Amino acid sequence: MWRLCGVPYHTYMYQEPFTGATLFSILVAALAPIVIGYIWYHPSIFGARWMRHSRITPELADQAKRRMLLQVSAGFIASIFAACVLYFFGTALGVADVPGAVALALWCWLGFTAPALLGSVIWEQRSLHIYLINASYWLVVLIVMALIVLI
């Protein structure tokens, strides 16, 4: 029988059906990046450094505030997709405990998020500081989201 990462292939073919609780957990998990981002990018945490290294002036920040509802809405929709993918990966792999959820989030971050964000440093000559702030934010977000949808 064909195996993927030591798990029989037929295991991947089964997905838990969505329930009301699952949909609720996905919506709650989709709120996590917004809440964590508000804290993470607050000027007293990493926000001031992020703005400085991103070369975002107070004027640019004020202009962005006018589009805040649209930006938060788009981020929320994107986070719904991320939460669904974490849920599908987790159920396909049989993740049902905290260490498994954290490991899944770490592997997703290491395999997808960290390399994708590194492209901005390599190709767009963005600061390594921005990369470290953004990449660590996404690591925390993915761990929290995986814990919400899988535990």
Buried (B, 14 or more C-beta within 10 A) or exposed (E): EEEEEEEEEEEBEEEEEEEEEBEEBBBEBBBBBEEBBEEBBEEEEBBEBBBEBBEBEEEEEEEEEEEEEEEBEEBBEEBBEBBBBBBBBBBBBEBEEEEBBBBBBBBBBEEBBBEEBBEBBEEEEBBEBBBBBBBBBBBBBBBBBBBBBBB
